[in-house]
Amino acid sequence: MIEDNKDKENFKRKLIKPRRTSQAPPPITPLKTSYYILANSKSTSKQEEVPVPMTGSAVKKDLLLDAAGLLYLAYTGTLTPFIPSGQTKGDIEFCMMLPVEMQESTVSRWTYREADVEVCKKQYGDVLEKLRQQVVFTAAKEGTNEIKDYKGFIRSLRVSYVSDTEIQIKAGNQRSKTYSHAELGFHREDTKEWLTLIQILKSKDHAYCLGVAHGAKKVRNKSYDANYKILREISKKFVSFLKETYKLQLPDNFQIFELIRSEHDGTYGLKFTISNFGTEDAHYDGYSKDELIAEIEKLSSRKAALKTSGDEDSEKQLFQITDKLGAAITMAMKKKWIERNRAASYLNPPED
């Protein structure tokens, strides 16, 4: 009986075959975008296909940032690119110290998912706006961008002495540029205003003492008033230069000098950072290997300490220390005394 039932079931299976439709499947509409294979995919199966990404250059234009801005976003993890060379966080900070053209070259090799860029714009709009305000734009749309956060810009401004007729200015993360006295609005190199500015830049403390405002019996000190007038004239010319060159929005009464605490009354200093040398790594050319490595280690430790302070004075010092450290490391690498990984570790020292 059981065997008869099995025979019947087997007979039915042979008669009932799977149905096949004669209708062709609907055509597959190709996607408008092409595809690329994710180079650093860790999958052992078929590599993941994702839409062709945005290049670093395209992202710069889309976000209105320069290469330094993308480096910052990558370093903080705000917008992570696909990096062909597999750079680490320390390597990215090292790139942040490189000249502008090398930063541009680095970022141009990066790629981004378009969706990640859109998420960054929606979630981190405040971060992007701060970067736009504090950086001098190199890819400005229609050349109409104006820097509104003048306080952040002034803090990032670095000025150094080059010669008795020239000074060097570095705005944000752009390449430093040398300007003559005439380009800065000083008609001659022997005016009191220009000579005073050069004196301040060359001095050890970068300060200028006006003396006391009043003498005996509260009589106004004419020497103080004359020196103060010189500072105001320097400020007036420098502010005009900043407005014209960097499209910087500054208050009408803005002064580049501020009264600073000192053992001498009436001492004024500049609001931006003053570098002690303006020729980048030339300062360290005469160092021996041991001297240069010792200098790098000292500056690296100093940088780590300043990063934890958080006050405005420490921020100014941090710019100076970072400049010196970058110059010293550049010279050491030129002479092949340190490798890239070691250089990156000095630039990103561990915090105590």
Phi and psi in degrees as a GROMACS rama.xvg file:
@    title "Ramachandran Plot"
@    xaxis  label "Phi"
@    yaxis  label "Psi"
@TYPE xy
-62.4883  -41.1504  ILE-2
-65.5317  -35.5368  GLU-3
-63.3879  -41.4105  ASP-4
-62.7936  -41.1024  ASN-5
-63.0718  -40.6412  LYS-6
-63.4135  -39.0745  ASP-7
-64.7497  -41.0745  LYS-8
-65.5642  -42.9618  GLU-9
-62.4294  -37.8467  ASN-10
-65.1161  -40.7751  PHE-11
-63.5617  -41.2669  LYS-12
-61.5207  -35.8682  ARG-13
-69.993  -32.8511  LYS-14
-78.5214  -38.8652  LEU-15
-91.7079  103.079  ILE-16
-99.4507  154.741  LYS-17
-60.0524  136.506  PRO-18
-75.9473  139.702  ARG-19
-118.653  131.896  ARG-20
-82.0886  140.696  THR-21
-88.1845  -7.15299  SER-22
-84.1047  131.441  GLN-23
-71.3048  147.288  ALA-24
-66.6433  154.778  PRO-25
-61.5335  145.553  PRO-26
-65.7086  146.969  PRO-27
-87.1312  120.713  ILE-28
-78.9916  118.053  THR-29
-67.1006  146.759  PRO-30
-70.9185  149.707  LEU-31
-72.5365  -20.8314  LYS-32
-101.684  149.407  THR-33
-84.0215  -176.318  SER-34
-132.159  157.631  TYR-35
-136.064  158.876  TYR-36
-91.1926  129.6  ILE-37
-63.5471  114.769  LEU-38
-65.8921  -35.9026  ALA-39
-102.53  27.7581  ASN-40
-66.2805  133.196  SER-41
-91.9572  -2.15011  LYS-42
-69.0681  136.653  SER-43
-88.041  -13.3054  THR-44
-87.6421  -161.087  SER-45
-59.2593  130.537  LYS-46
-62.456  145.502  GLN-47
-70.4486  136.093  GLU-48
-101.368  128.234  GLU-49
-130.958  159.49  VAL-50
-59.3729  151.355  PRO-51
-55.6423  127.033  VAL-52
-81.1258  171.371  PRO-53
-81.2069  141.837  MET-54
-78.9483  163.997  THR-55
-59.3098  -37.8345  GLY-56
-63.9766  -40.5113  SER-57
-66.6751  -38.802  ALA-58
-67.2109  -38.8129  VAL-59
-56.9145  -46.2687  LYS-60
-68.2773  -38.1564  LYS-61
-67.0395  -40.6759  ASP-62
-92.3732  -4.38093  LEU-63
58.0539  47.8655  LEU-64
-123.638  166.315  LEU-65
-101.682  -176.181  ASP-66
-60.8877  -37.8712  ALA-67
-61.7955  -35.5812  ALA-68
-64.8666  -42.2591  GLY-69
-67.3248  -35.9476  LEU-70
-62.3119  -41.0829  LEU-71
-64.1506  -44.2986  TYR-72
-62.3237  -38.8373  LEU-73
-68.4728  -41.0067  ALA-74
-64.2564  -39.0477  TYR-75
-86.8229  -6.26127  THR-76
79.1359  11.2034  GLY-77
-70.7468  -38.4541  THR-78
-143.526  106.68  LEU-79
-95.4042  124.172  THR-80
-91.6767  170.457  PRO-81
-89.8575  118.598  PHE-82
-108.205  112.939  ILE-83
-56.2317  -36.3885  PRO-84
-83.514  -3.79197  SER-85
64.677  44.7356  GLY-86
-68.3932  148.808  GLN-87
-93.1221  176.275  THR-88
-61.5811  -38.9301  LYS-89
-64.6112  -37.7244  GLY-90
-64.5407  -37.7703  ASP-91
-66.2998  -41.3744  ILE-92
-64.449  -34.4366  GLU-93
-61.5744  -42.3045  PHE-94
-62.1081  -32.0038  CYS-95
-65.5414  -18.6642  MET-96
-93.2078  -8.66009  MET-97
-76.6839  162.047  LEU-98
-59.2831  160.225  PRO-99
-57.4396  -44.5474  VAL-100
-64.7104  -30.3201  GLU-101
-75.2494  -34.3389  MET-102
-62.6094  -44.8969  GLN-103
-60.4648  -42.515  GLU-104
-63.9882  -39.8852  SER-105
-64.7919  -50.4245  THR-106
-66.4168  -31.895  VAL-107
-64.6139  -20.888  SER-108
-88.4395  -5.72111  ARG-109
-83.21  156.125  TRP-110
-132.266  154.49  THR-111
-135.632  146.249  TYR-112
-74.0473  134.018  ARG-113
-59.9172  -37.0856  GLU-114
-63.5294  -37.4158  ALA-115
-65.1734  -38.5059  ASP-116
-64.3528  -41.8043  VAL-117
-64.7557  -40.8627  GLU-118
-62.4089  -41.6701  VAL-119
-60.2805  -43.069  CYS-120
-64.515  -36.705  LYS-121
-77.9951  -40.9615  LYS-122
-91.466  -25.1338  GLN-123
-124.884  38.0553  TYR-124
-59.0074  -36.029  GLY-125
-67.7196  -38.3029  ASP-126
-65.4439  -44.8096  VAL-127
-61.9423  -39.5601  LEU-128
-65.4149  -40.0063  GLU-129
-64.6414  -40.3146  LYS-130
-63.8847  -39.6956  LEU-131
-65.8354  -36.2026  ARG-132
-75.032  -32.2142  GLN-133
-95.6076  -5.28638  GLN-134
-114.211  139.877  VAL-135
-77.4824  118.78  VAL-136
-75.4438  135.393  PHE-137
-102.652  -14.2557  THR-138
-127.626  48.5648  ALA-139
-69.4238  137.993  ALA-140
-71.729  120.704  LYS-141
60.1534  12.1522  GLU-142
63.6404  28.9987  GLY-143
-110.873  5.12827  THR-144
-68.8126  139.797  ASN-145
-126.287  139.597  GLU-146
-86.9924  114.443  ILE-147
-92.5836  -29.5982  LYS-148
-83.1735  75.7155  ASP-149
-66.5761  -28.9875  TYR-150
-66.6919  -44.3039  LYS-151
-64.4988  -38.5952  GLY-152
-65.9806  -45.0511  PHE-153
-61.4271  -39.8187  ILE-154
-63.6623  -32.2833  ARG-155
-86.2666  -6.888  SER-156
-77.2292  132.424  LEU-157
-125.463  128.86  ARG-158
-125.499  140.573  VAL-159
-143.361  155.883  SER-160
-77.5765  133.85  TYR-161
-112.279  -52.6687  VAL-162
-153.874  -179.448  SER-163
-71.1122  -6.50243  ASP-164
-121.626  -2.04886  THR-165
-140.752  149.106  GLU-166
-131.378  162.168  ILE-167
-113.965  135.797  GLN-168
-125.208  133.906  ILE-169
-124.601  118.061  LYS-170
-104.723  120.114  ALA-171
59.7113  -129.36  GLY-172
-104.919  15.7019  ASN-173
-78.7374  163.86  GLN-174
-61.9373  139.609  ARG-175
-68.3508  148.717  SER-176
-134.379  141.302  LYS-177
-93.723  134.535  THR-178
-125.327  142.664  TYR-179
-85.6181  168.951  SER-180
-60.0492  -36.3964  HIS-181
-67.2627  -40.1746  ALA-182
-65.5043  -25.9873  GLU-183
-89.8776  1.61118  LEU-184
96.9173  4.27774  GLY-185
-94.5854  116.15  PHE-186
-66.9672  -33.5665  HIS-187
-133.844  159.139  ARG-188
-84.7512  -4.84051  GLU-189
-110.497  14.8463  ASP-190
-73.2969  155.208  THR-191
-60.3557  -37.8226  LYS-192
-64.5402  -48.1945  GLU-193
-67.5879  -42.7128  TRP-194
-62.3203  -36.7858  LEU-195
-67.6399  -42.0355  THR-196
-61.0365  -45.2781  LEU-197
-62.1523  -40.5051  ILE-198
-59.8198  -43.4255  GLN-199
-64.8645  -44.3772  ILE-200
-65.8347  -33.7328  LEU-201
-83.1286  -20.9347  LYS-202
-70.0326  159.187  SER-203
-67.0318  -41.8354  LYS-204
-98.8667  -2.55047  ASP-205
54.8683  37.9931  HIS-206
-121.977  165.238  ALA-207
-137.931  121.895  TYR-208
-97.3125  122.859  CYS-209
-89.89  -16.0935  LEU-210
87.9987  -162.711  GLY-211
-88.6603  145.335  VAL-212
-75.7806  -29.0563  ALA-213
-129.006  141.093  HIS-214
-95.7961  -148.905  GLY-215
-64.4071  144.021  ALA-216
57.1404  31.2072  LYS-217
58.5564  28.9965  LYS-218
-75.6389  132.985  VAL-219
-63.0709  132.517  ARG-220
-82.5047  111.175  ASN-221
-65.0363  -33.8918  LYS-222
-63.9339  -39.9228  SER-223
-61.0229  -47.021  TYR-224
-62.8695  -39.1464  ASP-225
-65.8593  -43.2391  ALA-226
-68.5761  -37.0354  ASN-227
-66.0657  -36.0633  TYR-228
-63.9818  -37.0816  LYS-229
-61.9796  -44.929  ILE-230
-61.7213  -39.4518  LEU-231
-66.3745  -36.4503  ARG-232
-68.8747  -40.3951  GLU-233
-60.388  -46.4867  ILE-234
-61.4323  -42.9721  SER-235
-59.8514  -44.7574  LYS-236
-69.1698  -40.8817  LYS-237
-67.7364  -41.3442  PHE-238
-63.021  -42.4479  VAL-239
-60.7649  -40.3693  SER-240
-63.6918  -44.6601  PHE-241
-63.6357  -42.3343  LEU-242
-63.1399  -42.8309  LYS-243
-75.6607  -41.507  GLU-244
-78.7355  -40.8656  THR-245
-112.897  8.39348  TYR-246
52.7427  40.7449  LYS-247
-86.5966  128.439  LEU-248
-87.65  109.666  GLN-249
-120.042  145.377  LEU-250
-59.7182  152.767  PRO-251
-60.0246  -32.3282  ASP-252
-98.5321  16.5901  ASN-253
-68.5206  136.389  PHE-254
-121.49  141.108  GLN-255
-82.9666  -7.92671  ILE-256
-103.639  152.047  PHE-257
-142.84  148.62  GLU-258
-70.1602  130.284  LEU-259
-120.09  155.777  ILE-260
-73.5228  129.837  ARG-261
-156.06  165.873  SER-262
-73.319  -12.3264  GLU-263
-108.599  137.658  HIS-264
-69.3186  150.754  ASP-265
66.1589  36.0758  GLY-266
-95.1309  127.576  THR-267
-117.705  147.652  TYR-268
-133.511  164.773  GLY-269
-79.5012  147.815  LEU-270
-79.0968  -19.7376  LYS-271
-97.0402  175.734  PHE-272
-84.4674  138.358  THR-273
-108.833  121.381  ILE-274
-85.37  143.466  SER-275
-77.8156  -15.0417  ASN-276
-147.812  148.173  PHE-277
-114.031  7.54137  GLY-278
-110.429  32.8916  THR-279
54.9515  -112.549  GLU-280
-90.0866  0.506246  ASP-281
-61.7326  -27.0099  ALA-282
-58.7241  -32.9138  HIS-283
-99.7245  9.54317  TYR-284
-64.4414  -31.0741  ASP-285
-88.2011  1.35044  GLY-286
-75.9381  145.786  TYR-287
-77.4336  170.134  SER-288
-59.6935  -47.6852  LYS-289
-64.3571  -40.4967  ASP-290
-64.5224  -41.4105  GLU-291
-70.0456  -42.0522  LEU-292
-63.244  -40.8837  ILE-293
-63.8678  -39.5464  ALA-294
-64.984  -41.8329  GLU-295
-62.3511  -44.3814  ILE-296
-64.7607  -38.7797  GLU-297
-66.182  -45.2106  LYS-298
-67.1164  -36.1666  LEU-299
-63.9234  -42.7656  SER-300
-65.43  -39.9106  SER-301
-64.132  -39.9466  ARG-302
-62.653  -43.6644  LYS-303
-61.0417  -38.5827  ALA-304
-68.8507  -40.9111  ALA-305
-68.5769  -32.5209  LEU-306
-63.1264  -24.4232  LYS-307
-91.1725  -8.53777  THR-308
-74.0675  -55.748  SER-309
87.8305  -10.737  GLY-310
-84.735  165.401  ASP-311
-66.1277  -37.6154  GLU-312
-63.9259  -40.9762  ASP-313
-65.5025  -33.8411  SER-314
-63.4596  -41.104  GLU-315
-64.0847  -45.2621  LYS-316
-63.1489  -34.6467  GLN-317
-62.8821  -39.6082  LEU-318
-59.5695  -44.882  PHE-319
-65.388  -45.9278  GLN-320
-63.6808  -40.853  ILE-321
-64.4682  -39.7374  THR-322
-59.4205  -49.2342  ASP-323
-63.1241  -43.4037  LYS-324
-62.3277  -44.3602  LEU-325
-61.8718  -40.3676  GLY-326
-66.0317  -42.9924  ALA-327
-65.251  -41.4785  ALA-328
-67.1965  -40.0413  ILE-329
-58.5489  -43.9723  THR-330
-65.4004  -41.547  MET-331
-64.1241  -37.4286  ALA-332
-72.1456  -36.8108  MET-333
-59.5842  -39.9338  LYS-334
-85.9565  1.93563  LYS-335
60.1065  39.0208  LYS-336
-93.3173  -20.3932  TRP-337
-137.031  152.081  ILE-338
-89.5672  168.111  GLU-339
-59.5902  -44.2264  ARG-340
-62.8756  -40.2195  ASN-341
-67.5925  -39.5569  ARG-342
-60.4587  -42.6912  ALA-343
-62.7745  -35.9079  ALA-344
-68.6412  -33.1749  SER-345
-69.7785  -37.3193  TYR-346
-72.6635  -24.0678  LEU-347
-121.737  64.3324  ASN-348
-68.614  148.2  PRO-349
-67.4466  141.59  PRO-350
-84.8282  137.181  GLU-351
